[in-house]
């Protein structure tokens, strides 16, 4: 058998294998819907159902992770990383409930069993629908730019140039914001960050957000540019250290995770054992230590002895980290309780207003999306007005937002296409190893991972401003220097 025939046979076997896994996933979704029907019609005690549904959710999570590996992917890819984040933030406490690692009641005992049952079922169905979209997205391969044009759509030099420009734009604002944040937490602790009123810092924040994309664009283009690689490493290391010190876990870790994925694709493959080890370090050391740092003020943040005492006196580090991250499920439970009894379904209006965030605030005053009211702000003002007055919040969840807009239909109507779109975007960006696309995807990933405990209004602008526009800038630079390639690249883009 020729090598071509062998390759074709292997490709056919892989396609059939993916079809089989997707068929099993469909079957499991039918079983979930059957469970949902039985819970709604049979008079079972809600209190007796909580633990079995936690087990069902844990088993479904195990299937999601296994099936993603089974279709030829791995957890160190964009969708796999988002899936892990979605599970930790929205199902972590349910998994702890199964293994008896959590010493407290599920979701701190805030909700009656009826709400817990609905929440567990909705989270399970939502994650399953999200994953179904991602599985179906894998069915058709993407065509790389090089396969059609014969050469890359962008050059590494142009990608690096975009990275340097972004770094110049963001360096001073980032330093100013970092100095202010460190000063605040040393005097008032982590919560002081939310008690400070914004005073002319909006433009600084907008420019400061370009720091992580700058480092990622520099890393993506650093194959023959050691200086770019060293600067990228330094920027991400400094970014992680500052945000870890002030106690902002998401902003400290998520860009680091995106950086690791891009390194895996552009600088050198990271073995699976190192991925697992890195995940364990995050769960057992980094997340709990950031939690400890967050609760201290003044000189205690600067002494290893004080941090060690606080870390040692806390509960088991992994349990503490998963329990706290899994608390995002609280936002799903509250939303199910309050909608539609206290607030009507948004019916897609929330997503339409989220799209408006891509447009700069040329309307005057407060941006229309903010003026209408973000879901996270509505929730904390409703269930914890005291926390809202102090500037605090509960965050939110992309799963809760789907319910807020369409109720139980939000899982298939929103999360299924979300999984499909993000996986197709990932495949498009990774096709052929095109440098600018990889940099764009890594930049978006650094923000998209936070979407697991956020809402779409906080995501759209990050995709358009901090990911896609820098990518377009690199493409335009290359096209302006190679007119022939520009025309062929335009043809490829239009054909996609």
C-alpha positions in Angstrom: 0.0 0.0 0.0 1.4 3.4 -1.0 2.0 6.2 1.5 -0.9 8.2 -0.1 -3.3 5.2 0.4 -2.1 4.8 4.0 -2.7 8.4 4.7 -6.1 8.3 3.1 -7.0 5.2 5.1 -5.9 6.8 8.4 -7.9 9.9 7.6 -11.0 7.8 6.9 -10.6 5.8 10.1 -10.2 9.1 12.0 -13.4 10.5 10.5 -15.3 7.3 11.3 -14.0 7.4 14.9 -15.1 11.0 15.3 -18.6 10.1 13.9 -18.8 7.2 16.4 -17.9 9.5 19.4 -20.4 12.1 18.2 -23.1 9.5 17.9 -22.5 8.4 21.5 -22.6 12.0 22.6 -26.0 12.3 20.9 -27.2 9.2 22.7 -26.1 10.6 26.0 -27.9 13.8 25.3 -31.1 11.9 24.7 -30.6 10.2 28.1 -30.1 13.5 29.8 -33.3 14.8 28.2 -35.0 11.6 29.5 -33.7 12.3 33.0 -34.9 15.9 32.7 -38.4 14.6 31.7 -38.6 12.1 34.6 -37.5 14.7 37.2 -40.2 17.1 35.9 -43.0 14.5 35.8 -42.2 11.9 38.5 -42.8 13.0 42.1 -39.3 12.3 43.4 -38.0 14.1 46.4 -35.7 17.0 45.3 -33.6 16.5 48.4 -32.9 12.9 47.5 -32.0 13.9 43.9 -29.2 16.4 44.7 -26.4 13.9 45.2 -27.3 11.6 42.3 -27.4 14.6 40.0 -24.0 15.7 41.2 -22.8 12.2 40.3 -24.5 12.5 36.9 -22.8 15.8 36.3 -19.4 14.5 37.3 -19.8 11.5 35.0 -20.8 13.7 32.1 -17.7 15.9 32.7 -15.6 12.8 32.6 -17.2 11.9 29.3 -16.6 15.4 27.9 -12.9 15.3 28.6 -12.5 11.7 27.4 -14.4 12.3 24.2 -12.4 15.4 23.4 -9.2 13.3 23.7 -10.9 10.5 21.7 -11.6 12.7 18.6 -7.8 13.4 18.4 -7.6 16.6 20.4 -6.1 17.3 23.8 -6.8 19.6 26.7 -3.9 21.9 25.8 -5.9 23.3 22.8 -8.2 26.4 22.9 -11.5 24.6 23.2 -10.1 22.0 25.6 -8.8 24.8 27.9 -12.1 26.6 27.8 -13.9 23.3 28.6 -11.7 22.8 31.7 -12.4 26.4 32.8 -16.1 26.0 32.2 -16.2 22.8 34.3 -14.1 24.2 37.1 -16.2 27.4 37.4 -19.6 25.9 36.8 -19.4 22.3 38.1 -16.5 22.3 40.5 -18.6 22.2 43.7 -20.8 19.4 42.3 -17.7 17.3 41.7 -16.5 18.0 45.2 -19.9 16.9 46.5 -19.4 13.5 44.8 -15.9 12.8 46.2 -16.8 14.1 49.7 -13.9 16.6 49.6 -16.1 19.6 50.5 -16.9 20.1 54.1 -19.8 22.5 53.4 -23.2 22.2 51.9 -23.5 22.5 48.1 -23.4 26.2 47.2 -23.1 27.1 50.9 -26.6 25.9 51.6 -28.1 29.1 50.1 -30.7 27.3 48.0 -33.5 24.9 48.5 -33.2 21.4 47.0 -35.6 22.3 44.2 -33.3 25.0 42.9 -30.2 22.8 43.3 -31.9 20.1 41.2 -32.8 22.6 38.4 -29.3 24.1 38.5 -27.5 20.8 38.3 -29.6 19.6 35.4 -29.3 22.9 33.5 -25.5 23.0 33.9 -25.2 19.4 32.8 -27.3 19.9 29.7 -25.6 23.2 28.9 -22.1 21.7 29.0 -23.3 18.8 26.9 -24.8 21.1 24.3 -21.6 23.2 24.2 -19.5 20.1 23.6 -21.9 18.8 20.9 -21.2 22.0 18.9 -17.4 21.5 19.3 -17.6 17.9 18.2 -19.6 18.7 15.1 -17.2 21.5 14.3 -14.4 18.9 14.0 -16.2 17.1 11.2 -14.8 19.2 8.3 -11.1 20.2 8.2 -10.1 23.8 7.4 -8.0 24.8 4.4 -4.8 26.5 5.2 -3.8 29.8 3.5 -0.6 28.2 2.2 -2.5 25.4 0.5 -4.2 27.9 -1.8 -1.8 30.8 -2.1 1.5 28.8 -1.8 2.9 31.1 0.9 1.8 32.6 4.2 -0.8 35.3 4.4 1.3 37.3 6.8 5.0 37.4 7.5 6.6 37.0 11.0 8.2 40.4 10.6 4.8 42.1 10.2 3.3 40.2 13.2 6.3 41.2 15.3 5.9 44.8 14.2 2.3 44.8 15.4 3.4 43.3 18.7 6.0 46.1 19.2 3.4 48.8 18.4 0.9 47.3 20.8 3.6 47.1 23.5 4.5 50.8 23.0 0.8 51.8 23.2 0.3 49.8 26.4 3.5 50.0 28.3 3.1 53.4 30.1 -0.7 52.9 30.9 0.1 49.4 32.2 2.8 50.7 34.5 0.6 53.4 35.9 -2.3 51.0 36.5 0.0 48.4 38.1 1.5 51.0 40.4 -2.0 52.3 41.5 -3.3 48.7 42.0 -0.3 47.7 44.2 -0.5 50.8 46.2 -4.3 50.2 46.8 -4.0 46.6 47.9 -1.0 47.4 50.2 -3.2 49.9 52.1 -6.7 48.6 51.7 -6.4 45.0 50.6 -7.9 43.3 47.5 -11.4 44.6 48.1 -10.0 48.2 48.0 -9.7 47.8 44.2 -13.5 47.7 43.9 -14.0 50.6 46.3 -12.0 53.1 44.3 -14.0 55.2 41.9 -12.7 55.5 38.4 -11.0 58.9 37.9 -9.9 59.3 34.4 -8.6 55.8 34.2 -10.8 54.5 31.4 -8.4 55.4 28.6 -5.5 53.9 30.6 -7.5 50.6 31.0 -8.3 50.5 27.3 -4.7 50.9 26.3 -3.4 48.7 29.1 -5.4 45.7 27.8 -3.1 45.6 24.8 -0.2 44.4 27.0 -1.1 40.7 26.8 -1.8 40.7 23.0 1.5 42.5 22.5 3.4 39.7 24.3 1.5 37.0 22.4 2.1 38.6 19.0 5.8 38.9 19.8 5.9 35.3 20.9 4.1 34.0 17.8 6.7 35.8 15.5 9.8 34.8 17.6 11.0 31.8 15.6 14.0 33.8 14.4 13.7 36.7 16.8 15.2 35.8 20.3 14.7 39.4 21.5 11.0 39.2 20.8 10.8 35.9 22.7 12.7 37.3 25.7 10.5 40.4 25.8 7.3 38.3 25.5 8.4 36.1 28.4 9.3 39.1 30.5 6.0 40.9 29.8 3.9 37.8 30.7 6.0 37.0 33.7 5.6 40.6 35.0 1.9 40.6 34.2 1.3 37.4 36.1 3.4 38.4 39.1 1.6 41.8 39.5 -1.9 40.4 39.2 -1.0 37.5 41.5 0.3 39.9 44.1 -2.8 42.0 44.1 -5.0 38.9 44.2 -6.6 39.0 40.8 -6.5 35.3 39.9 -8.2 35.4 36.5 -6.0 38.2 35.1 -2.9 36.5 36.5 -3.5 33.0 35.3 -5.6 33.1 32.1 -3.0 35.0 30.0 -0.3 32.7 31.3 -2.4 29.7 30.1 -2.8 31.3 26.6 0.9 32.0 26.5 1.6 28.3 27.3 -0.6 27.2 24.5 1.0 29.6 22.0 4.4 28.4 23.1 3.3 24.8 22.5 2.3 25.8 18.9 5.1 28.2 18.0 8.2 27.8 20.2 8.3 24.1 21.3 5.9 21.3 22.1 4.9 20.9 25.8 4.6 17.3 26.8 1.4 16.0 28.3 3.1 15.2 31.6 4.1 18.9 31.9 0.6 20.0 31.2 -0.8 17.8 34.0 1.9 19.0 36.3 1.2 22.6 35.5 -2.5 22.1 36.1 -1.8 20.5 39.5 0.5 23.3 40.5 -2.2 25.9 39.6 -4.8 24.0 41.7 -2.6 23.2 44.7 -0.3 26.1 44.9 -1.0 29.1 42.7 -4.8 29.5 43.2 -4.7 28.9 47.0 -1.7 31.2 47.4 -3.4 34.0 45.4 -6.4 33.5 47.7 -4.1 33.9 50.7 -2.5 37.0 49.3 -5.9 38.5 48.5 -6.9 38.4 52.2 -3.8 40.1 53.5 -2.7 43.8 53.6 0.4 45.9 54.1 3.7 44.2 55.0 2.1 40.8 55.3 2.0 40.5 51.5 5.8 41.0 51.5 6.9 38.4 54.0 7.2 34.7 53.1 6.7 33.7 56.8 3.2 35.4 57.0 2.2 33.9 53.6 3.4 30.4 54.7 1.4 30.6 58.0 -1.8 31.6 56.1 -1.3 29.0 53.5 -0.7 26.2 56.0 -3.7 27.1 58.1 -6.1 27.1 55.2 -8.1 24.0 54.2 -6.7 21.5 51.7 -5.4 23.7 48.8 -7.0 21.8 46.0 -10.4 21.7 47.7 -10.3 25.3 48.6 -9.4 26.3 45.0 -12.1 24.1 43.3 -14.7 25.1 45.9 -14.1 28.8 45.4 -14.0 28.6 41.6 -17.0 26.3 41.5 -18.9 29.0 43.4 -19.8 30.5 40.0 -22.6 28.0 39.9 -24.3 30.3 42.5 -25.0 32.8 39.6 -26.8 30.0 37.7 -28.9 29.1 40.7 -29.8 32.7 41.4 -30.7 33.3 37.8 -33.0 30.2 37.7 -34.7 31.4 40.9 -35.2 35.0 39.7 -36.1 34.5 36.0 -38.9 34.8 35.0 -40.4 35.3 38.5 -38.6 38.6 39.2 -37.2 39.5 35.8 -38.5 38.6 32.3 -36.4 36.7 29.8 -34.1 38.9 27.7 -35.0 37.0 24.6 -31.7 37.8 23.0 -31.6 41.5 23.8 -28.6 40.9 26.2 -26.6 39.5 23.3 -27.5 42.3 21.0 -26.4 44.9 23.5 -23.2 42.9 24.0 -22.5 43.3 20.3 -22.7 47.1 20.8 -19.6 47.0 23.0 -17.5 46.5 19.9 -18.4 50.1 19.0 -16.5 52.8 20.9 -18.6 55.0 23.1 -19.5 57.7 20.6 -23.0 58.1 22.1 -21.9 60.4 24.9 -22.1 59.6 28.6 -22.4 56.0 29.6 -22.2 53.3 26.9 -25.7 52.1 26.0 -24.8 48.5 27.1 -23.7 49.6 30.5 -26.6 52.0 30.9 -29.1 49.2 30.1 -27.4 47.2 32.9 -25.0 44.2 32.9 -26.3 40.9 34.1 -23.6 40.6 36.7 -24.5 44.1 38.1 -28.2 43.3 38.1 -27.6 40.0 40.0 -25.4 41.4 42.8 -27.8 44.4 43.3 -30.7 42.0 43.6 -29.3 39.3 45.9 -26.6 41.2 47.8 -27.2 45.0 47.7 -24.7 45.6 50.5 -21.9 44.0 48.5 -23.0 46.0 45.4 -22.7 49.3 47.4 -19.1 48.4 48.3 -18.3 47.8 44.7 -18.1 44.0 45.0 -19.8 41.4 42.8 -20.6 37.8 42.2 -19.3 37.8 38.6 -21.6 35.8 36.3 -21.6 32.8 34.0 -22.0 32.2 30.3 -24.4 29.4 31.3 -26.5 31.7 33.5 -26.6 34.2 30.6 -28.0 31.6 28.2 -30.8 30.9 30.7 -31.4 34.7 31.3 -32.0 35.1 27.6 -34.0 32.0 26.6 -34.7 29.8 29.6 -34.1 26.1 29.3 -33.9 26.6 25.5 -30.7 28.7 26.0 -28.6 25.5 26.1 -29.3 24.4 22.5 -30.0 27.9 21.1 -26.8 29.6 22.5 -24.3 27.1 23.9 -24.5 24.6 21.0 -23.6 27.3 18.4 -21.0 28.8 20.8 -19.1 25.5 21.0 -19.3 25.1 17.2 -18.2 28.7 16.5 -15.2 28.6 18.9 -13.9 25.3 17.7 -14.3 26.4 14.0 -12.4 29.6 14.9 -9.7 27.6 16.6 -9.4 25.3 13.5 -9.3 28.2 11.2 -6.6 29.9 13.2 -4.5 26.8 13.5 -4.7 25.7 9.9 -1.2 25.7 8.4 0.4 27.3 11.4 -0.3 30.8 10.1 1.5 33.1 12.6 -0.9 36.0 12.7 -3.9 33.7 13.1 -2.2 31.9 16.0 -1.4 35.2 17.7 -5.0 36.4 17.2 -6.4 33.1 18.7 -4.0 33.2 21.7 -5.0 36.8 22.4 -8.6 36.0 22.3 -8.1 32.9 24.4 -6.5 34.9 27.2 -9.9 36.7 27.5 -12.2 33.9 26.4 -11.1 31.7 29.3 -12.6 34.3 31.7 -15.9 34.0 29.8 -16.5 30.8 31.8 -17.5 33.0 34.7 -18.6 36.1 32.8 -21.1 37.4 30.2 -20.9 38.3 26.6 -20.8 42.0 27.2 -17.3 41.6 28.6 -16.2 39.5 25.7 -17.1 41.1 22.4 -14.9 44.1 22.7 -11.9 42.0 23.7 -12.4 39.9 20.5 -12.7 42.8 18.2 -10.3 45.3 19.6 -7.6 43.2 21.2 -7.6 40.1 18.9 -9.1 40.6 15.5 -7.9 44.2 14.8 -4.3 43.4 15.6 -4.6 40.4 13.3 -6.0 42.6 10.5 -3.2 45.1 11.0 -0.6 42.3 10.4 -2.5 41.1 7.3 -2.6 44.6 5.9 1.1 45.2 6.5 2.0 42.0 4.5 -0.5 42.8 1.7 0.9 46.3 1.3 4.4 44.8 0.7 3.3 41.9 -1.5 0.5 43.0 -3.9 0.4 39.7 -5.7 -0.1 37.8 -2.5 -2.6 40.4 -1.4 -4.9 39.5 -4.3 -4.6 35.8 -3.7 -5.1 36.2 0.0 -8.3 38.2 -0.7 -9.5 35.4 -2.9 -8.9 32.9 -0.2 -10.7 35.0 2.4 -13.7 35.5 0.2 -13.9 31.7 -0.5 -13.9 30.9 3.2 
